[in-house]
Amino acid sequence: MPSNNNRKRKKRERPTIHPKNKYSDNPPDFALLASLYPSFQPYVFYSRNGRPTIDWTDFNATRELTRVLLLHDHGLKWWIPDGQLCPTVPNRSNYIHWIEDLLLSEIIPKTNASGDNVRGFDIGTGANCIYPLLGASLLGWSFVGSDITDVALEWAERNVKDNPHISELIEIRKVERGNDTLSVENSHDGKSHCCESKLDLTENVGIEGKPFSSSYDLRAGVNKSYYGPPVLLGVVKDGEKFDFCMCNPPFFETIEEAGLNPKTSCGGTPEEMVCPGGEMAFITRIIEDSSILKHTFRWYTTMLGRKLNLKFLISKLWEVGVTIVKTTEFVQGQTCRWGLAWSFVPPARKIISPHVAEKNNLSFMLEGIERQYSAINVLESIKSFFCTSGASCNLNTSLFTVDITASNDHYKAILKSEEPHCDRAASCEDVQDTSITSSCLNLPKDKLCFRISVFQQTPGTLLVRGSLKQADSKISGAFSLILKRLEEVLRHKFCREKTTVYPS
């Protein structure tokens, strides 16, 4: 029977805050902030374990925390009136950095002539205007932020004007309701709780960047159609081009559902938190608008509050003809949100089939890569793997390749290197095959030159290919075992699950 420790190791690790997030290594220090900002001090108290904290059910406390974090860490002046949705800065920063990753990945080419000037569109920016403020201050992006209510528009404009160093980068645009209106039942009291809920309303379903069956079973009797003001169509002007859009949609179908969690209170108006059909209907409208606008945006993105909705929405995306779909998970403390991104732009980097047969190539797939790692991390680790043995390495981050020149002694050093620790019996069995003496490997007499290339596949999956540079070279036993050793090292360092080897 497996031990408790083994069971713990097999349990999937929970994703963490984005590594680029300012608070990844330095969480907010409430005691320090209280000493620097007297207005925040009354809201800070010490828990039983001696840690400074605040009352998360107190809207004034959460608002003041957001204010001082934006001022202290981002140099932004900010305020919202009572009742408006108060965002959490670390969580919103996660979303910004995920979009940054999408834009830097160059999976799809740029579609505008603005050069390095990134332009975003924030659907429903709110009085807080948090995404344009963070995107402009952190990365110099320009934004259009849209909204429908007079209060949201007024305070978003104030928050932009109060920060003149970035005000020219942000435009606040009013959405005309037209004939359609957003009807919200039972919302007359205007009281609600934050949609940054710690209440788990999700189901554990697997998500891959592949088409799903369109027969996803929606909850019976619930209207998932969106009836409300324009979202993108009718708001985006003719001829405009954007690198991305983003959205923190209304998560809930009723105001009662929005107030289920008594542990937090970040405000939020009915317009910000509720629409008929909830986030499913609202995001479906974004998808429908995107299918018409298509290349107007390089990336369409949105946040979700319920993981169970991803299956239907991804299925919908494939139905409307997108070229790529990506997902992620945003984590802040006990709160989880999910990100969904898609594009109609043809991929710039062709996805390589792992079954292509060439006499001088070997490849393996890295699947289940932890979200904090990117292809460049894997590439740098490949270089380190070969440099440790003394081999000559040349890293090309533009082509995502490492060129290696290795001698007989280098091969021996690699094969004699310490094997990675194995958490699973199956992994250890794979490694045991590499424990063969060098005398049996038909090691090359001369130096061997080869290239290791990394190719983007689906989200969380990379193809790693080793190619001998000599056109007439044939794969030797040593080269096969070295690629297998490399696979074990990369899998142990970057992946949640076991990889699959494909001879090619």
Rosetta blueprint (number, residue, H / E / L):
1 M L
2 P L
3 S L
4 N H
5 N H
6 N H
7 R H
8 K H
9 R H
10 K H
11 K L
12 R L
13 E L
14 R L
15 P L
16 T L
17 I L
18 H L
19 P L
20 K L
21 N L
22 K L
23 Y L
24 S L
25 D L
26 N L
27 P L
28 P L
29 D L
30 F H
31 A H
32 L H
33 L H
34 A H
35 S H
36 L H
37 Y L
38 P L
39 S L
40 F L
41 Q H
42 P H
43 Y H
44 V E
45 F E
46 Y E
47 S L
48 R L
49 N L
50 G L
51 R L
52 P E
53 T E
54 I E
55 D L
56 W L
57 T L
58 D L
59 F H
60 N H
61 A H
62 T H
63 R H
64 E H
65 L H
66 T H
67 R H
68 V H
69 L H
70 L H
71 L H
72 H H
73 D H
74 H H
75 G L
76 L L
77 K L
78 W L
79 W L
80 I L
81 P L
82 D L
83 G L
84 Q L
85 L L
86 C L
87 P L
88 T L
89 V H
90 P H
91 N H
92 R H
93 S H
94 N H
95 Y H
96 I H
97 H H
98 W H
99 I H
100 E H
101 D H
102 L H
103 L H
104 L H
105 S H
106 E L
107 I L
108 I L
109 P L
110 K L
111 T L
112 N L
113 A L
114 S L
115 G L
116 D L
117 N L
118 V L
119 R E
120 G E
121 F E
122 D E
123 I E
124 G L
125 T L
126 G L
127 A L
128 N L
129 C L
130 I H
131 Y H
132 P H
133 L H
134 L H
135 G H
136 A H
137 S H
138 L H
139 L H
140 G L
141 W L
142 S E
143 F E
144 V E
145 G E
146 S E
147 D E
148 I L
149 T L
150 D H
151 V H
152 A H
153 L H
154 E H
155 W H
156 A H
157 E H
158 R H
159 N H
160 V H
161 K H
162 D L
163 N L
164 P L
165 H L
166 I L
167 S H
168 E H
169 L H
170 I E
171 E E
172 I E
173 R E
174 K E
175 V L
176 E L
177 R L
178 G L
179 N L
180 D L
181 T L
182 L L
183 S L
184 V L
185 E L
186 N L
187 S L
188 H L
189 D L
190 G L
191 K L
192 S L
193 H L
194 C L
195 C L
196 E L
197 S L
198 K L
199 L L
200 D L
201 L L
202 T L
203 E L
204 N L
205 V L
206 G L
207 I L
208 E L
209 G L
210 K L
211 P L
212 F L
213 S L
214 S L
215 S L
216 Y L
217 D L
218 L L
219 R L
220 A L
221 G L
222 V L
223 N L
224 K L
225 S L
226 Y L
227 Y L
228 G L
229 P L
230 P L
231 V L
232 L L
233 L L
234 G L
235 V L
236 V L
237 K L
238 D L
239 G L
240 E L
241 K L
242 F E
243 D E
244 F E
245 C E
246 M E
247 C E
248 N L
249 P L
250 P L
251 F L
252 F E
253 E L
254 T L
255 I H
256 E H
257 E H
258 A H
259 G L
260 L L
261 N L
262 P L
263 K L
264 T L
265 S L
266 C L
267 G L
268 G L
269 T L
270 P H
271 E H
272 E H
273 M H
274 V E
275 C L
276 P L
277 G L
278 G H
279 E H
280 M H
281 A H
282 F H
283 I H
284 T H
285 R H
286 I H
287 I H
288 E H
289 D H
290 S H
291 S H
292 I H
293 L H
294 K H
295 H H
296 T H
297 F E
298 R E
299 W E
300 Y E
301 T E
302 T E
303 M E
304 L E
305 G L
306 R L
307 K H
308 L H
309 N H
310 L H
311 K H
312 F H
313 L H
314 I H
315 S H
316 K H
317 L H
318 W H
319 E H
320 V L
321 G L
322 V L
323 T L
324 I E
325 V E
326 K E
327 T E
328 T E
329 E E
330 F E
331 V E
332 Q E
333 G L
334 Q L
335 T E
336 C E
337 R E
338 W E
339 G E
340 L E
341 A E
342 W E
343 S E
344 F L
345 V L
346 P L
347 P L
348 A L
349 R L
350 K L
351 I L
352 I L
353 S L
354 P L
355 H L
356 V L
357 A L
358 E L
359 K L
360 N L
361 N E
362 L E
363 S E
364 F E
365 M E
366 L E
367 E E
368 G L
369 I E
370 E L
371 R L
372 Q L
373 Y L
374 S L
375 A H
376 I H
377 N H
378 V H
379 L H
380 E H
381 S H
382 I H
383 K H
384 S H
385 F H
386 F H
387 C H
388 T L
389 S L
390 G L
391 A L
392 S E
393 C E
394 N E
395 L E
396 N E
397 T L
398 S L
399 L L
400 F L
401 T E
402 V E
403 D E
404 I E
405 T E
406 A E
407 S L
408 N H
409 D H
410 H H
411 Y H
412 K H
413 A H
414 I H
415 L H
416 K H
417 S L
418 E L
419 E L
420 P L
421 H L
422 C L
423 D L
424 R L
425 A H
426 A H
427 S H
428 C H
429 E H
430 D H
431 V H
432 Q H
433 D L
434 T L
435 S L
436 I L
437 T L
438 S H
439 S H
440 C H
441 L L
442 N L
443 L L
444 P L
445 K L
446 D L
447 K L
448 L E
449 C E
450 F E
451 R E
452 I E
453 S E
454 V E
455 F E
456 Q E
457 Q L
458 T L
459 P L
460 G L
461 T E
462 L E
463 L E
464 V E
465 R E
466 G E
467 S E
468 L E
469 K L
470 Q L
471 A L
472 D L
473 S L
474 K L
475 I L
476 S L
477 G H
478 A H
479 F H
480 S H
481 L H
482 I H
483 L H
484 K H
485 R H
486 L H
487 E H
488 E H
489 V H
490 L H
491 R H
492 H H
493 K H
494 F H
495 C E
496 R L
497 E L
498 K L
499 T L
500 T E
501 V E
502 Y E
503 P L
504 S L
